[in-house]
Amino acid sequence: MSPAAPPSPARPRALYGLLACVRLTAFEERAADAGRTASYEDKVVLAGLATGAFAQFERLRDRLIEAGVDPYEAMRPYQDAITAFHGRTRPADAMEALVKVYVADSILADLYREAVERTDPETRSVVHESLADSGHTEILTERLRAAAETDARLASRLGLWARRLVGEALSQAQPIAERGPEVGALFGDEDVATMFGRIVDRHQARMRAVDLRD
């Protein structure tokens, strides 16, 4: 693989716009899921995840403003693709909502981290910060593990749901790259199959951690 060329200023800004759209939409989805669940335990987890996603959106928005970029214009090219992804992966209940956060969010975060692996330190720092654990991952992991251990039928259903989410999350990359070529260019000459292989390996490790098999 030949070395990736240094990113133009437009590329990190495009990536910040993408991630701002991702985090704002995550806030909306998690807040809606929290409002629908009857369990206070799940409501608290989802509300906490929503709060963390909105705080990350605000940091990205502020970065774009500091760079002289209209954050909402930077987000706009990705809105349709991200909205379509969430429309195709609407959870049926609170447990599916938690699995969606655990599986899809983690896979997409891995993908975005891969995108900035060869960029400048400042860009990597901003992206990693925008994808950082908001403090609820441990609670989420324990909740899913307990559910899988106590209900084999539920564990099987959640495993199938996770498998669907993997495909949807990975397929989201193509329409996003088409709408924002500056983002796609960040991957350089990386072999897609190799990169997806690393992402899937991490996903499988996370699934083992909660005793779910996809």
C-alpha positions in Angstrom: 0.0 0.0 0.0 1.4 3.4 -0.9 1.6 6.1 1.8 -1.6 8.2 2.0 -1.2 11.8 0.9 -1.5 14.4 3.7 -5.2 15.3 4.0 -6.3 18.7 2.6 -8.0 21.1 5.1 -11.4 20.2 3.5 -11.1 16.5 4.5 -11.0 16.9 8.3 -13.7 19.5 8.1 -15.9 17.2 6.0 -15.2 14.4 8.6 -16.2 16.8 11.4 -19.4 17.6 9.6 -20.1 13.9 9.1 -19.5 13.1 12.8 -21.5 16.0 14.0 -24.4 14.7 11.9 -23.8 11.2 13.3 -23.7 12.4 16.9 -26.8 14.7 16.6 -28.8 11.9 15.1 -27.6 9.5 17.7 -28.9 11.9 20.4 -32.3 12.0 18.7 -32.6 8.3 18.3 -31.5 7.4 21.9 -33.7 10.1 23.4 -36.7 8.7 21.5 -35.8 5.1 22.5 -35.5 6.3 26.2 -39.0 7.8 25.9 -40.5 4.6 24.6 -39.2 2.1 27.1 -41.1 1.3 30.3 -38.1 0.2 32.3 -36.4 2.8 34.4 -33.1 0.9 34.2 -33.1 1.0 30.3 -34.5 4.6 30.3 -31.6 5.8 32.4 -29.0 4.0 30.2 -30.5 5.4 26.9 -31.0 8.9 28.3 -27.3 8.9 29.5 -26.2 7.8 26.1 -28.3 10.5 24.4 -26.8 13.1 26.7 -23.2 12.0 25.9 -24.0 12.0 22.1 -25.3 15.6 22.3 -22.2 16.8 24.2 -20.0 15.2 21.5 -22.1 16.9 18.8 -21.6 20.3 20.5 -17.8 19.9 20.6 -17.7 19.1 16.9 -20.1 22.0 16.0 -17.8 24.3 18.0 -14.7 23.0 16.1 -16.4 23.7 12.8 -17.4 27.2 13.9 -13.8 27.9 15.0 -12.6 26.9 11.6 -15.0 29.3 9.9 -17.3 26.6 8.6 -21.1 26.6 8.9 -21.7 23.4 10.9 -25.1 22.8 9.5 -24.0 23.1 5.9 -21.1 20.7 6.7 -23.6 18.2 8.1 -26.1 18.5 5.3 -24.5 16.2 2.7 -24.7 13.2 5.1 -28.2 13.7 6.5 -30.1 11.6 4.0 -27.7 8.6 4.3 -27.7 8.6 8.1 -31.4 9.1 8.4 -31.9 6.2 5.9 -29.6 4.0 8.1 -31.7 4.7 11.2 -34.9 4.1 9.3 -33.7 0.7 8.2 -32.6 -0.2 11.8 -35.5 0.9 13.9 -35.4 -1.2 17.1 -38.6 -3.0 18.1 -38.0 -2.6 21.9 -35.5 -1.3 24.5 -33.2 -4.3 24.3 -32.9 -4.0 20.5 -32.2 -0.3 21.1 -29.3 -1.2 23.5 -27.9 -3.7 21.1 -28.0 -1.1 18.3 -25.9 1.2 20.3 -23.5 -1.6 21.4 -23.1 -3.0 17.9 -23.8 -0.4 15.2 -22.3 2.6 17.0 -19.2 0.7 17.9 -18.7 -0.6 14.3 -19.2 2.9 12.8 -16.8 4.4 15.5 -14.2 1.8 14.4 -14.7 2.8 10.8 -14.3 6.5 11.5 -11.2 5.9 13.6 -9.7 4.0 10.7 -10.4 7.0 8.5 -8.1 9.2 10.5 -5.4 6.8 11.3 -3.0 8.5 8.9 -4.1 12.1 9.4 -2.5 14.8 11.6 -2.5 14.4 15.4 -5.0 17.2 15.9 -7.6 15.6 13.6 -7.1 12.2 15.2 -7.6 13.8 18.7 -10.8 15.6 17.7 -12.3 12.4 16.1 -11.3 10.2 19.0 -12.8 12.7 21.4 -16.0 12.8 19.5 -16.3 9.0 19.6 -15.1 8.5 23.2 -17.1 6.5 25.7 -19.6 8.7 27.5 -19.4 6.6 30.7 -22.2 4.2 30.0 -20.5 1.5 28.1 -19.9 -0.7 31.1 -23.5 -0.4 32.2 -24.6 -1.2 28.7 -22.3 -4.3 28.6 -23.6 -5.6 31.9 -27.2 -5.1 30.9 -26.8 -7.0 27.7 -24.8 -9.8 29.3 -27.4 -10.2 32.1 -30.2 -10.4 29.5 -28.4 -13.0 27.4 -27.6 -15.2 30.4 -31.2 -15.2 31.8 -33.2 -15.6 28.6 -31.9 -17.9 25.8 -34.7 -17.0 23.4 -34.0 -13.3 23.8 -30.3 -13.9 23.4 -31.0 -15.7 20.1 -33.2 -12.8 18.8 -30.7 -10.2 19.8 -27.9 -12.2 18.1 -29.9 -12.2 14.8 -30.6 -8.4 15.3 -26.9 -7.8 15.8 -26.0 -9.7 12.6 -28.4 -7.4 10.6 -26.9 -4.3 12.2 -23.4 -5.3 11.2 -24.4 -5.5 7.5 -26.3 -2.2 7.7 -23.5 -0.4 9.5 -20.8 -1.5 7.1 -23.0 -0.8 4.0 -23.5 2.8 5.3 -19.9 3.6 4.3 -20.6 3.6 0.6 -23.4 6.2 0.3 -21.5 8.4 2.8 -18.3 8.2 0.7 -20.3 9.0 -2.4 -21.8 12.1 -0.9 -18.6 13.2 0.7 -15.5 12.2 -1.4 -13.3 14.2 1.0 -14.2 11.7 3.7 -13.7 8.6 1.5 -10.2 10.0 0.5 -9.1 9.8 4.1 -8.8 6.0 3.8 -6.1 6.4 1.1 -5.2 3.1 -0.6 -6.2 0.9 2.3 -7.5 -2.5 1.2 -11.2 -2.4 2.1 -11.4 -6.2 2.8 -8.5 -5.9 5.2 -9.9 -2.9 7.0 -13.4 -4.5 7.3 -11.7 -7.6 8.6 -10.2 -5.7 11.5 -13.5 -4.0 12.3 -15.4 -7.3 12.2 -12.7 -8.9 14.6 -13.3 -6.1 17.1 -17.1 -6.6 16.8 -16.9 -10.3 17.4 -14.8 -9.7 20.6 -17.5 -7.3 21.8 -20.2 -9.9 21.1 -18.3 -12.5 23.1 -18.1 -10.0 26.0 -21.9 -10.0 26.3 -22.4 -13.7 25.5 -24.2 -12.9 22.3 -23.4 -14.7 19.1 -24.3 -13.1 15.8 
